[in-house]
Amino acid sequence: MKKLLVSILFIASLLAILVLVLSCSRKSFPLGEDNAIKVAADSTIWKELEPALRQIFEKEEETPQPEKVFKIARGDVDNIKRFKNIIFLSTLDAQDPISSSINSSLTDESRRRVEAGSIIFVKKEEWAKNQIIMFLVANDLPSLVAKVNELQSDIFFQFDDHWNKVHHGILYKSREQFNVEEHLLKTYGWTIRVPLDYKLATQSAKDRFVQFHRPVPLRWLSVFWIEATDPTIITKEWCIAKRNEIGKRFFENELVEEHFKPVITEEIVFLNRPTLKLKGLWKNDEKVAGGPFRTYCFFDEPTARIYFIDMHIFSPNLKKGKLHYLRQMEIIANTFKTNLEISPEQIREKSAK
């Protein structure tokens, strides 16, 4: 009986230790919106860096209301660890309590790198799930200001790439529609990864058009293609004319709105292909409706096709903002592959995992 009691107490102790370890290692869900960045910095350092940081992160896109890609604000140091996106600003020569606390958290190696000219250090999920933490530290304030201005693209990329990876996980955390993906590849010679809550609404091999739809808010992602051998026909005017053609046939007379806000074009590299990206507004006068759209237009030389991947949204009273959902659809668009890049067997292997 005594041995049994000792065994029970021993097992109970082990369980208690296990629960304690698991509870300590469990990361909480962070606070704040996905695009909100909190900054921990002394007021002097914040005053000098605030304009540059707003320039880096608070780029605006019109949907048609202006929306910021990220929103940045100085945070309360006492609870800043609980937020999703964090920046710590400091200089090694600063004596204020906030900078001293930040500097004391640097490893010897990190300090040596700062002294040698490095300023950016990034950590992920240090205190919460899906969290990104950036340290921007330099020897002195003039050096920090100069380096932050010099490395604007690198600084923005870290947070933008993290946002995309987090939302890629959100889109595909539930079982995706592998059967639809395989069908697209076999039938049309291309595929995209289809999240569970996107419905294949329209498809036509004759018209070379496929459309996906998701409600709340209303979103459409469509792929249209033509056989072609000359990529030089891809111009802003040609793409707008083609999008209007698609809108009239498949979106109940939807047109590109060019008077309220001109269409913006960018020449980018999309999935290793030179691509013309269009950002603008669509309208439907018959339905008194409109909203933002994004279109990728590119020539795929191996298959001798020009593809349009179009995304647009309608939600006039959306409190969260439309840019969030446009960016999610762009993540889906970035999963595009032709039958020369993926096979039905590879899709079936993914579905079996």
BELWO-V828803 format. One line per field, one symbol per residue. phi: phi as a letter, one per 20 degrees, with the letter a starting at -180 (. if undefined). psi: psi as a letter, one per 30 degrees, with the letter a starting at -180 (. if undefined). burial: I if it has 9 or more other C-alpha atoms within 8 Angstrom, else O. A space follows every 10 residues. Layout:
phi=???
psi=???
burial=???
This chain:
phi=.fffffffff ffffffffff ffffefeeef enffdedddd afgfffgfeg gfffffdefd ceceffcefc dcbfdfffcf feefcccdda cfefdfgfff ffffefffff fffffepfcd cccclfcbfl ecccddccfb fgffffffff dgffffggff ffgfffffff fdfefeefff ffgfffednb bcfdfgedef ebbbffelbc cdcbelffcc ccccbcfbcd ffffcgffff ffffffffed clmfcfedef bffdccecdd lmcgbeddca ddbcffelca recccdcbed fgdlcddddd cbbcafdfff oefgffffff ffgfegbefe dbdgffffff fef
psi=eeeeeeeeee eeeeeeeeee eeeefkklkl lllfgkkkkj lleeeeeefe eeeeeefhkk kkgfkkkkel kkkkljeegf fflejkkkkl kffkfleeee eeeffkleee eeeefffkfk kklkheflkh kkkkkjklel eeeeeeeeee heeeeeeeee eeeeeefeee egelklieee eeeeeeefgl llkjlegkkj ekkjeefhkk kkkklilkkk klkkllklfj fffjleeeee eeeeeeeeef hhhklkjfee jkkkkkjljj hgkkkjkkka klljeefhll allkkkklkj eefhlkkkjk klkjifgjef lfeeeeeeee eeefgkklff flleeeeeee ff.
burial=OOOOOOOOOO OOOOOOOOOO OOOOOOOOOI OOOOIIIIII IIOOIIOOIO OIIIOIIIIO IOIOOOIIII IIOIOOOOOI IIIIIIIIII IIOIOOOIII OIIOOIOOOO IOIIIOOIII OOOOIOIIII IIIIIIIIII IOIIIOIIOO OIOOIIOOIO OIIIOIIIOO IIOOOIIIOI IIOIIIOIII IIIIIIOIOI OOIOOOOIII IIIIOOIIII IIIIIOOIOO IOOIOIOIII OOIIOIIIOO OOIIIIIIOO OOIOIOOOOO OOIIIIIIII IIIIOOOOII IIIIIIIIII OOOIIIIIII IIIIIOOOOO OIIOIIOIII IIIOOIIIIO OIIIOOIIOO OOO
